[in-house]
């Protein structure tokens, strides 16, 4: 029997509650289709709420503190074992189309980066380079989010192949000439948008796989709805800002929280007392500088970006059907981490382990195997993807992988494979270094060398507005969760090899 194909489709920085099947303020007919044809896991978590660490965890099956790409601006070292290597050895074709972000935008002599300047925009190099890259035999990459200056790589080449020789007009300096003041509407025609590129190139690969008859592991990696908040017409006006539910802070909710929470709500936030070097604080934005009217427009644009992306996800799903590949292909849709667009008075992302940022949309489909139209509360982690994919393919799981095999849970044969998830965050050279333990009801967050922390009862306080950390009535519970957290840390230590002798 032929081994199942794997199609991983990811968005970037998508809030868990932005699928139309569960939030009727959005239209996502193709994600809704996956919901109807597969199982939705409503307790899925990222291992880190930023891009590089989590994306490295997806392909290594290890936590950021284990694979080494611990924050933005670091890289996954090339000697790390990745799932693509296992699939390639087993005869699979492996490919990544879209965003990788395994390496930083600025490399160094000691830590060179293939995704950095000036190589990023050396189009003759990218015309000849398609891999191998971190276990993927074939890659087609881009790095920019909407109109960012980081345009280049295979995406820029594709635009030129499509006749868009003036593509720089749609991107910011130093590469492009686009007006920096543009908001909401991105002038780029939809035919040249990276969603179009990702779907077209993914589908071309699917056609190749069909023709060759080879099994495949394909990651179609979308960039949206990661800010900047920009989307081409007509998606920029798809949603009426006045008809949307706009999240907002609950007055006083940060009074019991660690100090960096409240600092975000100041007109001029000052994090200098939390910084140990000159790197400063990346992220930690709030709505203090954004008007109420603009906040509404940002949410409408964010939703428009999701709906636009959904259209092109649908094109990939349609191609699977057209080629007769759908029945033997495991499709997973998820994102790398969540997003704030007003929740708790916060914007974008940062060192805050609220559900809005660490919980994910997560859908799996495998016709005839994974139950359709099911919602499950079984806890998932993106670190589990690698071992689970290998298990479905009948391939051995490397002993160093610390994610858990979720295959029996996905098949509906077990209620759960884990009773908790761990999320890590270590900021660039600052004291904001935390880990979160979350189980079926409670969430505990601890900070390195700090006595403050967070304890939330997700059952009684799903909005996470009442921090119980210092509440004496919950002191015994906090002690119990501390012990469970330590057990969880001990349990995720990697074992590079089995023990083969007593001494």
N, C-alpha and C positions, 0 to 999 in steps of 0.2 A: 504494500500500500504506500502511495506517495506521501511523503511528509507534508504537514500543513505549511502553507505560506504564512508569512507574518507581514502585516501592513500596520505600521504604527503611524498614526496621524496626530500631530500635536499642534496646539496653538501656543501663544506666548503671553503669559500674564493675564489669564482669563479667570475672572471670578467664578466660583463654583455655581452660582445661581444665575447663569446667563444662557440657559438652554430653554428654548420656547416651550418644550413639553412640560416644563416645571415652572416657568416664569412667563406668563402670557403677555407680558409687555414686550417681549422679543419675538421675532420671527426667525426660526432656524429649522426649516423643513427637513433638511438633510441630516442634521444631528437628531432631530425628532425621529427620523426614519431608523437611525441606529438604536435609539431608545426602544422603539417598537420591535425591532428585530433582535435585540440583544439584552444583556443585563446591565443595569446602571448601578454602580456602587456609590452610595452617597456618603461614605466615610473614607474617602481616599485622601492621602496626604503626600506632600512633597518632603524630601529629606532636608531641604534648605530653600528658603523663599527667594532665592536669586538664581540667575540663569546658569552660569558655568558650573557651580557645584552640583545642582540637580541634574543637569544634562550629562555630566560625567557619571553620576550615579546610575542613570538609565542604562548606560552602555557597560558599566563595570559591575553592577549589582552590589556595590559597596557604598557606605556612607561617605560624605565629604571628608570627615575626619580620618577616614581610612584610605581613600584613593588619592588624597593630597591636594586636590583643587578646591581649597577650602573657602574661597570667596571670589568675587569679581576681581579681575586684574591678575589672577593666577592662571595656571594652565594645568590640564591633565597631562602628566608626563608621558612621553611616548612609550615608556617601557611598561605601562600599566596594561594588564590583560583586559580585553574587551570582548563583548558577546559576538561581535562581527567575526573575530578570529575563529570562534567555535563553529559558527554557521558556515564560514568559508571552508573550513576543514571537512565539514560534513557534506560539501557539494552544493551548498546554497549560493545564489548570487546575492550580494549585499550592496545596498546603495543608500545614500542619504541625499535628499534634495531639499534645499532651503537653508535654514539656520542651523549651524553647528554650535558655535560659541564655546568650543572646548579650549580656546586659547585667547589671550587678551589682544586688544587693539594696539598695544605697544609692547614689543618684545625687547630682549636684551641679548648681549653676547652669551650670557650663561643660560638664558631661557628664551631662545628664539621662538617666534610665533609665525605660523603660516597665515594666520588671519590678521596680520598687523600691517600698518603702514611701513614702507611704501609698497610692499608686495601686494597689499590688498587691491591696489588699483593698477597693477602691472598686467594689463589685459593679455599681452602675448604669453605671459607665463601661464595664465589660467586657461588660455586656449589649448595648451598642451597638457595641463595637469588635471586629472580626474581621479587621482588616488594612486595607491592606497592611502587611507587616512583613518587612523584609529579603528582598524578592522573593517572599514567599508572599502570594498573593491572599487566602487565608483561613487564619486561625489560631484554634486553641482551646487555651489555655495553662493551665499550672499551674506551681508553683515548689517546692512542698514535697517532701521525701523522707520517706516514711511520716508520722509524727505531728509533723513540724516545724511551728513556728508560722507558717511562710510560706504557709499555706493561703490561697486566694483565687482570683481570676481566673475563668476559665470553668469550672474544676472545681467550685468552690464553688457557682456558679450551677446546674450540672447536678445536684448533690446536692439542692438545694432543689427543682428541677423534679421530682426523683424522690420527693419527699415527706420527705426527710431534713432537717427543719428544725432538728434538734438536732445538726447536723454538727460544731459547735464542740467537742462533748464528746469527739471523737476526736483532737483536736489540742492541742498544748501552748500554755500562755500565751505572749504576751498575748492571742492570739486565742481559744484553747480552754481547756478545763478538765481535760484528761487528766492523770493522775498521772505525774509525771516519772520515777518509779521503775519504770515498767512495762518489762519485758524480754521479748523473743521474741514473745509473743502480742500482736497489735494488736487492740484491742476492736472496731474498725470491722467491720461486717458486709461480707462479700465483695461484696455487691450495690452497695455504695457505695465500693468500693476504686477507686483511679485506674486500675488495670488494666482494670476493667470499663468505666469511662468512655472510655478510649482506644480499646478495641476497638469499643464501641458507636458512637462518633462517627466512627471511621475507616470502619466499615462503612456508616454513613449516607452518608458522602461517596462511597464506592464505588458505592452505589446511584444517587446523583445523576449520577456520571460515566457509568454504564451507560445511564441514561435519556437523557442529553444526547448520548452518542456521542462525547464529547470525550476526547482523550488527557489523561493526568494525571501529575503528579509529586506523590506523597503521602509525607510523612515521618511515620510512626507512632513516636513517641519515648517509650519507657517510662522509668520512674524507677528501677525496681529492677534489680539487688539492691544499689544504693547504700545504705549505712547511714544512719540507725539500723537495727539488725537487728530488724525487726518485720514480722510477717505475720499476717493473720487466720487463724482456725481454718478448716479442719483442717490447713492447711499448716504451722502452727507445730510440729506433732508428727509430721509426715510422715517425718522422718528420726531414727533413733536415734543420738544423739551417740557412743555407745560402739561403733558399727559403722562409723564413718567414719575415713578416713585424715586425721589432723590434722597439717598441716605444722609444722615446728619449725626452730629455728636449728641450724646445725652448729657445734659448739664451736670457737671460735677463728677463725671465718671472717671476722670484721671486723678482724682484726689488721692486715691488709694494705690495708684500705680507707681512703678519706678520713675525716677525723675525725667528721663528723656521723653516720656509720654507727654507730660504737661508742657515741656519746653516747646513741643511742636505747635502749641496753640498760642504762643506769643507772637506779637507783631514782628519782632526781630529775634528769632530763636538764637540762643547762644549755647553751643555745645562744647565750648572750650575746656570746661572742667572735665569732660569725658574723653578728651583727645590726648594720646600719649606721644604723638609725633606730628609732623607737619602735614599728614595726609588729609586731615579734616574729616568731616562727616559726609558720606554720600547717601543721598536719600533723605528720609525723615521729613518729608514735606507734609504740610497741612493745608487747610482751606483758608488760612488767615489772609492770604494775598489774592484770593479769588472771589469775585462778586457772586451773589446768589444767582444772577442771570447767567453768568458764564459757567457756573457749576452745572446748571441744568443742561447747557449746550454741550458740555464735555461728556455728560452721561449719554446724551442722544448720539453724539459722534462715536463714542465707545461701542454702543449697541449697533450702530451702522457698520462699524468695522467688523463686528462679529457676524452680522448678517451677510456682508459681502464675502467674507471668508467661507461661510457656510455654503454659498453657491458653488465655490470651487472644490470644496470637500465633496459635494454632491457629484461633480464631474468625475472625480476619482472613483467614487462608489459606482457610478454608472458604468465606467470603463471595466471594472471588475465583473459586473453583470454581463456586459457586452461580450467580453472575452471568455465567459464561462468559468471564471476563476473564483467567484464569490463563495461557492460551497466549500472549497478547500482552503480558504484564507481566513485566518484569525485577524480581525480588525480591532484595534484598540484606539479609541479617541480619548485624549486627555490634554493637559497643559503642563508647563514646567512649574508654575506656582501661581498664586492668586493675585488679587489686585484690590487696592482701596480706591473708591471713588466717592468718598464722603463718610464712609463708616468710621465711627469713632473720631470724626474730624480729621481724618488722615487722607493722604493722596499718594498714589503710586505704590511704593513698597518701602521696606526698611526693617529695622530690628523690632518688629512687633509680630508675635505669633498668634494673632487673632485668627479665627477660622477663615475670615475673609482672605487672608494671605496664604495660609498653609493648606487649606482644604481645596479639593480640586473637582472639576467635572471629570467623570471617568466612566466610559462605556466600553463594553467588550461584546463582540459578535462573532459567532462561529456556528453557522447554520447546521442544525441537526445535532449539535453538541452542547452549546451554551444556551440555557433557557431564554426564550424571547419574552419581551414585555415584563421583565422582572426588575424590581428594585431591591437591593440588598444593603444591609447595614454592616456587612462584614468589613472590617478595617483593612484597607489597602495602603501600600506605600510604593512610590515610584522605584524605590530600590528593589522591589520585588519583581519588576518587569523582566529583567535578564534571566533569573532562574526559572521564572514561569514560562517564558518563551522556550527556553531550552527543554524544559520538561515536556511541553506539548509536542516538541519535535523529536522526543525520544533520545535526546542528547544528554551526556553527563553534565552535572552542575559542578563547576570548579569549587573545591573546598574553601577557597578564599572568599567566595561570594557570601555576603552576610544578609542579603535579602532572603525572603522565604518563598517557597514554591506555592503559588496560589492556584495551581491548575485544578485541584479538586473542588475548590471554592467556586471558581468560575464555571465549572461543569455542574454545579448544584449538588455535588456529592458530599460536601462538608459545609457546616455552618460558618466556620471561620478557620483561618490558618494563623492568625496572630490576635492577641488581646490588647495590643497597644501599637502606637506609632511613635517614633522619635523624630523631631525636627531640630536641626542644628543651625546656628547662625553665629558667625564670628566676623565682626566688622574689621575693615582695614585699619589695623594698628590702633584700635581703641579698646576701652574697657567694656564696650558693649559686646559681650561674648556670652551667648546663652544657649541652653538646650531645653526643649520642651518634651515632656512625656504626656501623651494623651491616650486615655483608654475609653471604654464605652460610655463613661459618664463624666469623668473629671479630666482637667488639664492642669499640669504643674509646670511652671517655667522657672528655671534657676539660672543665676548669673555668676560668672566667674569672679571670685573674691568679693562678692556683694552679699549683704544680708537681706536685701529686698528681693522680691520675686512676685509671681502671680499664681493664683489658684482660683480656677473657675469651675463652677458646677454647670456643665453644659445642658443638663436636663432642666434644672430650675432657672437657669440664667443663660439661655441660648445666645443672647445678644452680647454676653461677656461685658457687662457694665458694672458688676459688683465683685471686685477683687477680694477674695477671702483670706489672702495670705496672712494678715495680721489679726484676723478674727479669732479670739480665744476659743470660741465654740467649735472651731474647725482645726484646732491644734493637733488633735489625735489623727484626724484624717490626713493632715499635711505630713505628719510623721510616717504614716502608712504609705502615702504616695512617694515620699522620698525613698523608702525602702524598695518599692516596686521599680522606681526609676533606676536605682543602682543595679537591681537585678537585670533590668533591661539593658543597661550599658554592659554589664558583664556578659550577657547573652549574645551581644552582637560583636564580640571580639572575633576577628577573622582567624581561621585555622588554615594556614598555608598548606598543610599536609596532614594526613591522619597519623596517629601514633603507631609506629611499627615495632617498637620494642619497649620493654620496661625500663631500660637504662641505656 
